[in-house]
């Protein structure tokens, strides 16, 4: 089977400690809005550690695949 | 530039994201609003070539802990607050989480909805989940929707509430060049293409559907190779495929994802697909013979849908079994190309983006409605209602006359005693029951376009019983209408009756009978009630508005 990597190439730009920073979500939202420029961008917050204690933010430009 | 946010989730298929991308990119091209997609998805493959910004969250109901879920939900809420969207567009399944976000309260909200089976549509409607949307845009045409087997209440809700719009199917139509390009790439020798796809490859049930579908097609490809039948199989498994490895062979190409799937399906001679909305829509726009392999799918009722599509487009419905798949492909390959296709174009996308624009500009009226009254005037026996219309004071301009022929091409309110109209005119939307209608069936009235019955309050039990025992296919709404007799009740009595009717409700219907009133008194009476009504915080409404108002209950939660 072809194992072509189909996911866009995103870079880790930040991590957020969920349990110790619950009140800091404002800053996360602000960070995301800052990343939304004129050019298309993919901001991925879907990755976290096994227990969901640390959320990772990956960012990249559409068109690039890993 | 204001923002329009698309909220979309991706479970096992790709359709929701495909629709959101098509719409968001159309909004971007129009240049009047900035589209942002906020997604919940595991694979980002579909966003790999997006021209609009995407913010992706995990599927929030699958994160490891409650505190993680709360964190994500809070980020989402604060993000939406900052984006301050002019319009919010969701797709198909109203998400309870979005329903409770304070950042989304009081914003124009549209729901784009692909086909649902009847039971699922009922479930969403009866939970009251449609009620939070300004508009529900059904990505089907009306005829296709009517064939889904929806309940009578759902049909009535769609027809009468003014909250649903049929926009047509939303799918990408590839260009001839794009189709030629993938055909050359995947079948350079010109062999017929057999394209296999099961959406994004996820499993709804633990039945190994993907494994069986692709395994069966792989086996069929091997048999055709042995037989010397020229065919090139392209298996697009989707990123969520978790079946056994599929080795590439001389006539089998395997891809986890192909962004040009619509072009590939259009280039195919045979399309073997799970008939979910997206892959099926893209396949129907091409000329491939359809081999439909339904599986359990969330709220889609694929078995029934596949059977209907196979009938309409001369396809076959089969199981993910190697012998059956092999037989179906072998039968389909030599047939001439399918000529019955769905029309190409961007009509549906344009329709949705026009509605987004309208809501973003605030073009849709936002106002508190005053109390309203449907005032029906019954002319004295033997008097043409047009004569009454001519003497109506301007304050009663919106009053409805029974058998009114001047206000439109057909009467606004019909009268059961003169139904059906003897002069061949179209039936009205509302029918005033002033005689025994039980000799007719409710379905007969529905077939003539009647949506609602007006009757005396005392007739409510009889009408309810008649409708319950002989239910029509579409719910026939009914409302009680009080009557005042102008000859017996003064204009003061009229005022007291209206005040009483609207004391604790926002809408009422009142019938005024002008029997035995001379023309002088008639005119004076109408002027008096008109003058009084004009000074009240209410407005006279049309029959259509009355119908729309009364049908809203069909969208409210039933428990």
Interface residues (C-beta under 8 A of the other chain):
Chain A: X1 X2 X3 X4 X6 X7 X8 X10 X16 X18 X19 X22 X25 X26 X28 X29 X30 X32 X33 X36 X40 X41 X42 X43 X44 X45 X46 X47 X48 X50 X51 X52 X53 X55 X62 X63 X65
Chain B: X36 X40 X41 X42 X43 X44 X45 X47 X48 X49 X50 X51 X52 X53 X54 X55 X56 X57 X58 X63 X64 X65 X67 X68 X70 X71 X72 X74 X75 X78 X79 X81 X82 X83 X237 X239 X245 X246 X247 X248 X253 X254 X255 X256 X257
